[in-house]
Amino acid sequence: MVAALAVVGSLVALTPASGGRIHLEPTVYDFGDVGQDVVSTSVRLHNAGASTLVVRGVSTSCMCTTARVVYGGTVSPIFGYHSNPAWSLSLPPDAEARLEVFYDPTVHPELGHYVRQIYVGSSDPEQREAILEIHVREV
C-alpha cells in the first residue's frame, strides 16, 4: 500500500494512497452443471475509489474462457488466453462496468470439474490485478 505520512503536532497519521479501487462482485462464480453449449455470465466491475481507475486489459487462464468489458454502450475486444490486444478503459469514481465471461466446454474433451480465472489489470495501487474465479462441471 502506498501511503503518506503526516505529522500533526506530536501525532503521526498514516493516510491511504489516493487512486481508483478495482472491485469485482462476485469474485467467484459457479456455472454448475453444463452440457456442451457455451455458457456466460456477467459480473460487476466497479471503481470504489476516489479517483479514476484505468482498466488495463483482461486475460484468462485457459483457451476455454474468454471475457470482455462493457461500459456506457462501448464493448471491449474479446480477451482470452493468448495474444490479447492492447486496450484500456478509464472508469470514473463510483462508475460501474460489466465483465462478461464466456466458457466453452467443447475445448475440453473430458467431462468433470474445471476451475478457471479471469484476470483484470488496473491502475489500483493496492491491487494491480483483480481475479474472477469460475467453476464449471461438464456433464
Number of C-alpha atoms within 10 A of each C-alpha: 8 9 11 12 10 11 10 8 6 6 7 10 11 10 11 11 13 15 19 27 24 25 18 20 14 12 15 14 16 12 14 12 12 17 13 13 10 13 15 14 15 18 18 16 24 22 26 19 19 13 16 21 25 20 23 16 22 29 23 23 16 16 15 17 24 22 24 19 25 17 16 9 6 10 13 17 16 17 23 23 16 11 8 14 14 9 12 15 18 16 22 17 17 15 16 18 20 19 24 18 22 17 23 17 22 14 12 13 8 10 14 12 12 12 13 18 19 25 19 23 19 23 18 23 17 14 16 15 19 18 19 20 16 20 17 19 16 19 13
